[in-house]
Amino acid sequence: MNTTTDLRTRKRRLLDRRSELIERLTKLDDWLDDPVDPDVEERATERELDEVFELQGRAGQEEIVAIDAAIKRIENKVYGLCLDCGEPISEERLDAVPYATLCRECMT
């Protein structure tokens, strides 16, 4: 698929994104742990925000799992190969979704 340098670059990008997500999730956790506002109207708004933050947190956790799996595929030298058909995943797709597991053909 790629040269070793390209794989190192992809791994670095994945690790950077993982760090970014962990930082964001930590901030979300801090927000969710903040004391509840005693004002009833403010509490309603905070509950709505909490729901949004929880959804963002779940999405971030799912992305971290996908990133970890991609890093493992790099280490196992199968990164960039479609998990369904075994064909290479296009560079453009990996640029857009670096933890992609399927080629365009198998996605449809």
Buried (B, 14 or more C-beta within 10 A) or exposed (E): BBEEEEBEEBBEBBEEBBEEBEEEBEEBEEEEEEEEEEEEEEEEEBEEEBEEBEEEBEEBEEBBEBBEEBBEBBEEEEBBBBBEEEBBBEEEBBEEEBBBBBBEEBEE
